[in-house]
């Protein structure tokens, strides 16, 4: 994808639209909005494009996405991977990784020393799974 296309897309988003993206809150939305509307950043992107830089889209997983439509919240420490790696794996398999527990959450993955998210999941009746069960869901 051409950098000019990315610039056009990103600069067209409003703050409200950016906040609708999963895991993007008000501060991150404001940072993204400001970055793509700052003249020196636009010039930087234009220089990259003039130098021939193009952005590759990540390879998409085709076929069955076993976590499609499922929402996950992570709490506590995982032994086999970082929290970011777990979120990436969830998203790659079609799921959604959220930061807060709600009635719409399908699974709370509880690592060692889970926090208040674990307690909230129990109160709301959200299914809590341990790391071993999570690894089974993601095929590891």
C-alpha positions, 0 to 999 in steps of 0.5 A: 500500500502506498504511504499516501493512501495510508496518510489519506485514510488516517487523516480522514478519521475523526477522534470519535472514529479512532476511539471506536477501534478496539483498545484505543482510548481517548489519549491514544486516539488523540496521539494518532490524530495529532500525529497524522495532522502535524505538518512535519510528520506529513512531510516525513511520510511524503519523503518516505514515499518519494524514496520508494518505501511501501507498506506491506499488509500483514499476511492474512490467515485464510480458512477457519478462524477458531476464535471468530466472534469471541472476546477475550480479556487477559489478567495476571501473568502468562508463563508461555508468552507475553500479554502482547503476544497473546493479544496478537494470537487472539486477533490473528485467529479472529478473536477480540482482545479487550482490556475490560470485562463485561457481560459480552466478554466470552473468556477471561484468561487468568494467569498467575496473580490475576487482578480485579478483572478475575473478580469482576468476571466471577461476579458477571458469570464470565467463563474464566480459563487458565493458561493451559486451556487458553493454549488449547484454544489457540492450538499451542 
